[in-house]
């Protein structure tokens, strides 16, 4: 079916474009925004765009149809119109219409007054205000929630004598959402405040939280380990190994391998099997750390997807979040089936 831009009435506006796009979408039957995101992703993949970057979020597609916009992404408008059945020529008409509206709504330049010949007017000075950084009103509350989540994990493990740790979920969330040093701040505060929840022995292990925050944060930002599910799984294993390298020596040096944690029972069992204390302590730590960091990492991923959906938190550094956020994206984008697209 051919999609055509509606006749332009005066004055045209972005709200009118959005309204006309809604009418075109509704004319094609019940097409959800998630389905449109999937179609746009497939069009981009056909043009050679990598699957990890091809699929827009459902909310991003929805925003194109929402009134009250001050600008739109013309490339996305073009892809949406193509996804609704238009050919290239018709899609370009929508893009051209958008550009005409943008030009007509931009403030016109003021004509310079012509000074009389005999009078020399002083030049006018234009004051340029520095740009205001983008505010993230949700960030302080989220970071506070990360700290509370860590402390709750300490309490649960202490009360139930669990052989895992659960004290780094907040650290992981802060590190992958906001950056590694936010995770470091949450982790250090968690261990220093351990005495508040009855775990004074947590303070020396602040180094473990710091190491985990740095590996999580830089892993998704600098090394692309948040691009798909396989790399993210590997990242959590890497965090587990790094935390063991930091935590096991502390446990042996400060507590002789027995810190009063629930994992001490595993160390005792390994000692009874004939392993030396140091080997038993390291073996216990790596085993429990792998389980703990995989659980922690995927809790952080779920929370990140929720933050993306609820507050529009940027996930540009972690494409996996946007793929999970778009419910109808093919599984190939998640890295489950690298060789083929999932069947429709």
Helices and strands as residue ranges (DSSP letters): H 14-27, H 33-46, H 51-54, H 58-64, H 74-83, H 88-105, H 137-160, H 169-177, H 180-192, G 194-197, G 200-205, H 206-222, H 229-255, H 264-272, H 277-311, H 319-325, G 331-334
